[in-house]
């Protein structure tokens, strides 16, 4: 919404927006390019929590040894690949 408002503002600022000019001003059309993923409308309900992210949140990193951290990271990577996450 904000991106669209900025584009409209740029067009209006670059043109004369008097009453006479409004009648002849070009119509602003929606962009034909696809929207970015972060520009899409948010869902009304919260999404299903991701078990891998939930597991990451529960980790006590301050009390893990480097090898424990690497092993856990490898385990989570395998789970993510099994669920179809991109590499």
Helices and strands as residue ranges (DSSP letters): H 2-14, H 19-24, G 37-39, H 51-58, G 61-63, H 66-82
